[in-house]
Amino acid sequence: MRIVAGSRKGHRIAAPKGVVTRPTSDRVREAAFAVVGPVEGAAVLDLFAGSGALGLEALSRGATSCVFVERDRHAVRVIQANLEKLRLTGAIVVNCDVAQALREERGRAGASSRPRHEPSLRFRADYGVLQVITAICPGSYDPVTNGHVDVIRRAAAIFDRIVVGVVRDPTHKQTLFTVEERVAFLETALASCENVVIDVFAELVVDFARKHDAKTMVKGLRVISDFEWEFQMNHLNRQLAPEIETVYVMASPLYSFVSSSGIKEIASFGGRVDELVPAAVAQRFADLYPDGRPGAPVSPSE
């Protein structure tokens, strides 16, 4: 599905999987808004939101705010991911039954002279607003490996929302791939993860976490040397942001030996890395090193 018109025209949006939710198609949305007319400055209520397609379309077309009401928690996560991907503001996602939402709204309307669509009503704690738990997975991802993908997928199964943070210009190494390529590799590899978004950052990692309202950082651990480095970084980050915790995910045995630097060296000498990286990365290496370079890898100690 795509946004039909407005500031986000042409952008793809995800829909919850399964037969319970039937997303409003592009043509139906186009016809609906043709009947409704302009929505610039409007406050919109999207009941039985599902994928949130109607509300997202309204925000793209200039609506000031939109309240999405959906009882299915998985669908709510998809709506949150779509909002993050499209960078739309003015949205509130309510996780409750529509009948309950209308009853509570009717009760408030009887006790107050404020308009029923007033957005402030949706911020009340008793309205059932879902608190989405966000974690970040920061790294240079030069390039993303199957080990990275494994850790991110496992984190996505734990947290409501994962923001994969790609360091724009790492200070400790020269990247082989541009930041645009690294982001594209990640987007392709994680396309099936509906609650995962990709973002680029150049600030302190704790500031990046605060930017996305994340209270957790997820890191993968492979070997003892990883632990020594992460142990030091954890203490530094806790000094800067004691409210942000770091969660460590042990690498799967299948990928415990996989590193971006090692893969780059193997590929540069013509070695096959198809089973170690996503297909798009493997193809890019094949384009970069069609014949490999002469010689053989040498240990740094030699």
Sequence and secondary structure as in RCSB ss.txt:
>XXXX:A:sequence
MRIVAGSRKGHRIAAPKGVVTRPTSDRVREAAFAVVGPVEGAAVLDLFAGSGALGLEALSRGATSCVFVERDRHA
VRVIQANLEKLRLTGAIVVNCDVAQALREERGRAGASSRPRHEPSLRFRADYGVLQVITAICPGSYDPVTNGHVD
VIRRAAAIFDRIVVGVVRDPTHKQTLFTVEERVAFLETALASCENVVIDVFAELVVDFARKHDAKTMVKGLRVIS
DFEWEFQMNHLNRQLAPEIETVYVMASPLYSFVSSSGIKEIASFGGRVDELVPAAVAQRFADLYPDGRPGAPVSP
SE
>XXXX:A:secstr
 B  SSTTTT B     SSS     HHHHHHHHHHH   TT EEEETT TT HHHHHHHHTT SEEEEE   HHH
HHHHHHHHHHHT  SEEEE S HHHHHHHHHHHHHH  S TT GGGGG GGG B    EEEEEE  TT  HHHHH
HHHHHHTTSSEEEEEEESS SSS  SS HHHHHHHHHHHTTT TTEEEEEE S HHHHHHHTT  EEEEEE SHH
HHHHHHHHHHHHHHH TT EEEEEE  GGGTT  HHHHHHHHHTT   TTTS HHHHHHHHHH SS  SS    T
T 
